[in-house]
Amino acid sequence: MDYKKLGKEQIYSGPVFDLVKVFLQLPDRRERSYDLIEHHGSVTIVPVDDQGRVYFVRQYRVGAGHPLLELPAGVLEQDEDPLVCAERELQEEIGMGAREFKLLGSFFLAPGYTSEHMTIFLARGLYISPLEPDEDEFLEVVTLLIEEVYQHAFSGKIEDGKTLATLLLALPHIKNGG
């Protein structure tokens, strides 16, 4: 199937993303436009301490209309290395640094309407190293034992898609406390 990009038109430009209209030629040669949120990318981190606890943040999300339990995450700055972003976000969101970051994978968050690509890290060897949170972030840090994490995920207590996908990728690396 050949799709041909014919061009794009910028509708909105903001600090985190741009909204564009993308014009494509479909495989049957018809033309169609699509709305796309162009995004720099993001990271999510699975911070696990030496006692087998996973660190989360609870924060209000306007799209959900209520607070969600999420793994620490953040948006890449323009051309930023995902590891650098992960190190900063861990410090800003849970006040911790990590001696070890392991790349677990990556995925597109919602490719039907956004180019946001998320990179996932496991963080171990946690130590206290706070940075000031973003001025609009009001976060509650929550820790759960690894066994509790997956009970929360399977029972619907975790509603955030990036957190659920990340926990799936992390499972072989943290199951049995490991």
Number of C-alpha atoms within 10 A of each C-alpha: 6 9 12 13 14 12 11 15 12 14 12 11 12 7 7 14 18 16 18 19 17 16 17 18 16 14 11 9 11 8 14 13 16 13 17 20 23 17 18 18 23 22 23 25 30 27 26 24 17 10 9 19 18 22 24 26 20 17 16 16 12 8 7 10 8 10 16 17 20 23 27 24 26 20 21 23 15 10 8 13 10 22 18 12 18 28 19 20 26 27 20 22 25 23 18 21 24 20 10 13 19 14 15 16 13 17 14 15 17 13 12 11 13 19 17 19 18 22 22 28 25 22 23 19 14 17 13 11 14 16 16 10 16 10 6 6 12 13 17 14 17 15 16 15 16 20 15 13 18 19 13 14 16 12 9 11 13 18 17 16 12 20 22 18 14 23 20 13 18 19 13 11 14 17 12 10 13 10
